[in-house]
Amino acid sequence: MKEYKNLKVGDRVELVHMDDSLTKLKPGDKGTIYKIDDYEELIWVKWDTGEKLALIKGYDKYRIINN
């Protein structure tokens, strides 16, 4: 997916939307990408809340917040 080609480990992201009832993450939470799994289309994030949870490419919504 072209929209993900610019992502790299170390990028900061902000969660916009995630449909996962098992997490306490909410819109506005921020984190740092620590792994990108192109095969399974997962973007692994260490969230500032202390949680480690992947974003699913093309499903979860987020924005890059690098300055």
N, C-alpha and C positions, 0 to 999 in steps of 0.2 A: 504494500500500500504506500503510495507516494507520500502521503501526509506524515509518515513516520520516519522517512529516510533521514530527516534532519535531527532526529533525537540521538543523544549520546549519553553515555554514563557520565554522571555528574550534573546533568541538567536538573534544574528545579522545576517542579510542576505544582499546580494548584488544582485540587479536585473540583469539578463542576457537577458531575452526576455519576453515581454508581448504584446499581440495583443489587446490593448484597446485604441481606438482613443479618448476617453473622459478624459484621464489622461495626465499630463505633465511629468510623470515619464519616465526616459530613462535608457538604459543599463548603469550600473555603479552606479546608485543611491543605497543608503544604508538605512536600517531601522532596527527596533527592533520588533520582534514578540510579540504581546500583547494578542493574543487569537488564539486558534486552535479549529476549528469547524470540528470534524471528521464526523459528520452527513452530512453536506453540502460540505465537503471536501474543506474548505477554511482556509487559513493561514492569519490571520489579522495582518497587519504590520503598525506601526507608522513610516512613512518614514521621514528621516532627512529633507526633503523638507517641512515638515509640513502636508503633506497629509496622510490620513488614508485610506488604500486601501488593499483589500485582494488579495493574490495570490491564484490561483485555482490549487489545487493539480493535478499533471499529465498533466497540460496544460501550465501554466506559468513556465518559467525557472529562477532559482536563484541558488545562492550558499551560503552556510553557511560561515561566515567570523569570527567566534569566534576565539580568540587567546588563 
